[in-house]
Amino acid sequence: MAVSFIEQKETKRQKILFVILGVLVVVFIFILGQGFIKKFISESISRMTIIPVLRKPDIDFSILEGKALKDLEPFEGIKPFEGKIGREDPFVRY
């Protein structure tokens, strides 16, 4: 008889814990759903309000024919080093 009383107590606890777990799961899903719904709505509104306007770029090539660019001289480059490279003992002070 004592065994059946303990079993009844445990099943009652299990039912209560199962109900609490179910309520927590429902609340958790509700909170996550609200977050995703708000994010989705804000993204869809932002996509609707911002419409990119693509236009063909205007490039003015007449600037390349100006006096300032005609006065430039071409770069001849860097001549290779002619001399002794390094020191005999690089760890000695000058």
Secondary structure, 3 states (H helix, E strand, C coil): CHHHHHHHHHHHHHHHHHHHHHHHHHHHHHHHHHHHHHHHHHHHHHHHHCCCCCCCCCCCHHHHHCHHHHCCCCCCCCCCCCCCCCCCCCCCCC
